[in-house]
Amino acid sequence: DQQVKQNSPSLSVQEGRISILNCDYTNSMFDYFLWYKKYPAEGPTFLISISSIKDKNEDGRFTVFLNKSAKHLSLHIVPSQPGDSAVYFCAAKRNYGGSQGNLIFGKGTKLSVKP
Amino acid sequence: EAQVTQNPRYLITVTGKKLTVTCSQNMNHEYMSWYRQDPGLGLRQIYYSMNVEVTDKGDVPEGYKVSRKEKRNFPLILESPSPNQTSLYFCASPRAPGGQDGRYTEAFFGQGTRLTVV
């Protein structure tokens, strides 16, 4: 039972264009969503997050949109740069029971930004 | 500098030989977690801890043990490793949720431990 789904294993984008990474979730008890970026041989690093009470959060070139009714969020990177090439994980925080603070991750989307 | 430190970074071992992967954080966080990353499966939580002496199973706890005797350390123990535990392991330490809006901040991850069980 996969509660956080990233249905695109990979995405290829031209430098300077927009990258849109998508994530769907099934559990309405999630109260916070995060995006992580991971380079090979490194641990994931936090990129941007959004509370379930918001529908948009922006940080520089990165914007996360949340559509609660559709249980869908997306990460937009504009403009995309070759250094953005990495695996991006969507994660959701549980807000119930004794497991508050724990994150459930999607399978990741590998983004390749071509010069 | 906020850090989560895992050791070792790489480990090759044989089936059945007990091993421990250490994890330490310098942020005085209450929460710590262990994840494993496998191709096509993303990051899956093994165990987590909400405070000293408080631990609980994540989504894939079979074959693993943890302990939390002090706040900064959260070792992952494989009593009898098997080849299906060959994976990339990450320790993470988020700040606890707080604030009226349940504001949550990101988890800090260690660099990873690549374990191979032959």
Interface residues (C-beta under 8 A of the other chain):
Chain A: Q6 P9 D31 Y32 L34 Y36 A41 E42 G43 P44 T45 F46 S49 S51 I53 F89 A91 K93 N95 G98 S99 Q100 G101 N102 L103 I104 F105 G106 K107 G108
Chain B: V4 Y31 S33 Y35 G40 L41 G42 L43 R44 Q45 Y48 M50 D56 G58 D59 F90 A92 P94 A96 P97 D101 G102 R103 Y104 T105 E106 A107 F108 F109 G110 Q111 G112
